[in-house]
Amino acid sequence: MSFFAVKRLFDIVASLCGMIILSPLLLIIAICIKVNDPQGGVIYSQVRLGKNKKKFRMYKFRSMYIDADERLKDLLKYNEVDGAMFKIKDDPRVTSVGRVIRKYSIDELPQLWNVFKGDMSLVGPRPPLEREVEQYSDYDLQRLLVKPGCTGLWQVGDRNAVGFDDMVQLDIKYIRHISVLQDLSIMVRTVYIMIVPNTAS
């Protein structure tokens, strides 16, 4: 059996078990989000690009106010990251519950469904937006040679201090050295970060 067949089988089993085991936590988070901001839904979905630019809808727990996308254009000038990526430390669009679930990366848990469906893998480069990929160089496009992941080398490092170019280099490093051991190492480090998050996040 090839590496990618093993990886896919593991993704299916692990994501299914994760959704079942974590179902009580998922319900509690959903209730907290709804109580904190009753106007919006619990799940936020967004079209992302996966392997070979394949479009898919990625799911997250909603951590922002419902007008977040409309407010983005007014915040682009405050972007703290160079390159085809947007990030500001104290994003005013994030709700109070959103700050907590983001700190512990809990907002990403609905992506287990994306993994189960086959849109994503547990480990791989983060899936970019279409408007971001439009700015990619040929070198940057190497990020899209494999399925995107819920976590990766960028996420288990100091992601708040890593710029776009550094993120691309980490993703390409992951792809060039892709292996079962590397995936397992990243997943273990991801669990640790979720339990003991970086206080600067």
Secondary structure, 3 states (H helix, E strand, C coil): CCHHHHHHHHHHHHHHHHHHHCHHHHHHHHHHHHHHCCCCCCEEEEEEECHHHCEEEEEEECCECCCHHHHHHHHHHHCCCCCCCCCCCCCCCECHHHHHHHHCCHHHCCHHHHHHHCCCEEECCCCCCHHHHCCCCCCHHHHHHCCCEEECCCCCCCHHHCCHHHHHHHHHHHHHCCCHHHHHHHHHHHHHHHHCCCCCC
